[in-house]
Structures are given as C-alpha cells and as structure tokens.
Amino acid sequence: AQRHLREMHRIAAVYNASSPYVPADQADLQALGPGALAGLHILRTPPASISVSLGDALQDLKSALDHAVYELARLHDATPDQLEDSEFLIAEGSGWYRRNRQKRLGRVGPDALAFIDGLQPYLGLDAEHPLRACLRTIHQLARIDRHRHIHVAQLAMGAPTMFLGPAPEDVTVPDGKVYVNLAFPMRVGVYEAELMGFLPLSPILEEVERGSGEILVRLSDFRS
C-alpha cells in the first residue's frame, strides 16, 4: 500500500507543478454573473493514474486488515472453512454486522473481537473514535473502486492568503475602496458527491495510512 501511496503523491505533485490552470480574466468573471469574484480555466485534468494508484492502495489496506483477521483465526484453531470465511468486517449498519459477525470474525478471540466491534462506523463518528472514520473512508472508497475508478476532482481551493496592494491596470477601484488580492492554493482531491463531497487527497492518505497502521498494530498484539 505504501508503494502505491508514494506513487500517487508523486503523480499528484507533478500534476500540480505543471500549472494546470490559469485565472479567469475580467470578461470571464462578468459572464459568470455579478457575484463572481474569482474563476479558473482548467487546462489539464488530473491523470487517471492518480485514481488507479489510490484504488490499489485502498485495496491493499483492506487486504492487510483481512490478513490480520485470518492470522488470528488460524492461531485460534479455525477450520479450513472458517479460515476461508475470515474477513475484517467494516459495517455502516448494525443489522448487517450482526448477521455476518460470527461467520467472518467468530474465531479471532474474544479480546480481538471486542476491539473490532468497537471500531465499526455505525456506532458513530466522533473525535473520541477517529479509527471509525478511517475505516469508513477505506470501506466507502474501496467499495467504489471495485466497480469503477474513484472520481479525482480537478482542483480544489485551500485556505486563501490575502494581499493588499495596487490593482491591475484593467481593474478600476472606486474612491475609498481598497484592492484585495486573494491567493488560493489549489489541490487535487477525491470527489464522491453522494458519499462525502470533496476530500483533499493528502488528508485522506494521512488518515487511512495512520489509522490502518494503528489497527494492524493493535491486532498484532492479540496474537501474543
């Protein structure tokens, strides 16, 4: 998974450095309407390889969690059929989880099972349980990736930086007014409107990599 994440970071960095957009001029802003303050022309969309690498990384992370559950079941003398059914469940609904819990997780041991039970996103997402949000992200995006490429947004605006200074020659500033220039850092991100809207790419990667790593360490502790 780390290899795919590093490759995705590299591709995104090359794309961002290629100046894939230009600011809209005054005529373009007027055409957008009286409320338009800023705009961009997208010259090049992010390469599809960003989405491919993200999908590969997510599938690898889920496979690592499944493998950890398999190893715990093996240590608890699971039969070949039970090992075949072993899987790290991630559930957004309590009914589905209860129906599949015994079959998929029944041989991991009581302590590991209680730990996995407490990670389920359907229990609620809050600051006290950050690993639930991590698993929800892995689950939702990996599920999408099994059927199609994850949508990678062309660009997204980060927090702006404000500059006060002289206006460009083609901009008239009324008397008593000050020209303000807002600079918006642009970022590549994932956009899945029906699930979560826009998510900047780097925070996604940091969240799932850190969270899944912590879960794998905790699961390994149950092997001793």
N, C-alpha and C positions, 0 to 999 in steps of 0.2 A: 504493500500500500504506500509506503513512504517513497518508493521509486516513482510511482505514478503521481503522487502529490508534488514531488520535486519537479517532474516534467511539466506538470500543469502550471506551476509557478513560473517556470522558465518561459513557456509559451505565452502566458499572460503578460509577463514583463516585456518580452519582445514586442508584443502587440501594442502595449501601452506606450512604449518608446517610439513607435513608428508614426506618431501624430495622426491617429486615425480619424480625426475630426477637425473642423475649423469653426470658428464662431460665426453665427449668422450676422449679416450686415443689417443696417438700419432699415432698408427696404423690406427685408425678410421679416423683421420684427413687426413692422407696420402691417404686413399682410396677415400676420398671425392674430392681430387684434389689439385693442387698446391696452389690455392687461399684460401683454408680453414684454418682459424685461430682459430676457436673455434667451438665446437659442443656439443650436449647434447643427451643423451639417455633418452627418456620418459618412465618411469616405470609405471606410473598410469595416466590415463586421468582424467580430472575433472569430478566429478559425475554429472549425468543428473539432479539431484535435483537443481543445480545452475540455469540451464536453465528454469526449471519449476518455480522456485521462481521469476526469472526475468520476465517471461511472466505474472505471476499472478500480479506482482507489476505494470507492464505497463498497463494491462487491468484495474486494479483498478484506476490508474491515469486518464486514458481516461474516465472511468465511472464517476469519480468525476467532470471532466470538463463537461460532458454531463448533470449531475445532476444540476450543477450551471446554465446552459442554461435553463433547464427545469423550475427551480425556477423563473428565470427572466421572462420567458414566462407566467408562472402562475400569477405572480404579474401584468402582463400587460393584464390580462383577456383573455388569449388564450383559444380557444375552446378545448374540449377533443381531437379532431382530430389534432389540431395544437400542443397540448402538446405531443401527440404520435409521431409526426414528429420532435420534437425538438431535436437537436443534436449539439454539439460543433464541427464545421467543421474544418478540417485541410487539406489544399489543396496545392499540388505542381504544380497545373496547374490552370491558371486563368479561362479558359473556364468552367471547371467542377465546380469551386467555384461559378461562376456567375449563372450557371444553378440550383444550389442547395441552394443558399444563402437564398432566400426568404422563401422557404419551411422549411428549418431547423432552420433559425435564425430570421425570419421575425417578431417575437413577443418579442424580448428581449429588445426593446427600442433603440432609435437612438444612444445614447451615448455608450452603451454596444456593439452595432453592429459596430460602428466605431472603437472601441477598438479591437474587434475580427478581423475586416477587416485588420487592420494594423499588426496583428500577423502572417498572412499567409506566409508560407515559400516561395511560388512562387514569392513574392515581392523581394526576395534576402536575402542572409545570409551575415551579416557583423557584425563588433564589436558593431555598434550602435544599433543593434536589436538582442540581444542574445536570446530573448524568441522565435524567429522564429526557431533558431537552436534546441532549446529544443523541440518545437512542432514537428519539422521534425523527430527528433530521436524517440519520442514517437510514431508518426504515422507510421514510417517505421518498427520499431521493433514490435509494436503491430500488424501490418498487417501480418508480417511474422509469429508471434506466433499463429495467428488464424488458420494457415494451417499446421504448423509443429513447432518443437522445434527450438528456436534460437540457432545457432551454437556458442558454447563456445569454444574458442581456448584453446589448451592445455597449452601453455605457451607463454609469450612474454617478450622480453628483455626490461628493463628500461634503464635509462641513466647509463653508466658504471662508475665505480670507478677505477682509475689507481694506481697500486703499482709498485715501482721499488725495485727489490730485487734479491737474488740469484736464479738461475734457478734450477728446479728439476734435480735429478740425471740423468734422461733419456733424458734430453734436452741439446744439445751442442750449446753454444753461441759463434759465431765467434769472433775473436780478434777485439777489437774496437767497439763491439756492446754491448748493454745493454738489459738485460732481463726485459720485461714489463709484468706484470700480470694485466689483465682487469677483474674486477668482475662485472657481470651483474645481477642486481636484477631481479627476474622473477615474472611475474604477470599473473593472469588469465584474459581473456578478451573475448569480443564478436567479432566473425569474420564472416562478411557477405560481401564477396568479391564483389558481383555485386552491392552493395549499397554504402558501405563506407570503405571497407577494415577492418583493425583491429582497435578496440577501446578498450582501457583498461577499465576494469569493473568499478572500483571506480569512475573515472571521469564521466562515463556515469550516474551513480546513482546520483552523486552530481549535475550534470547538470539538469537532469529531475526532481529531487526532489525539488531543489531550484526554477527552472523555473516554474513548475506547481503550486507550492505553491504561488509564486508571482502572477500568473494569477488568481488563485482562490480568493486571497485577493482582487485584483482589481475588479473582477466580483461581489464580495460581496458588494463592495462599491456602485455599481449601483442599489442595492436593496433598498437603503435608499432614 
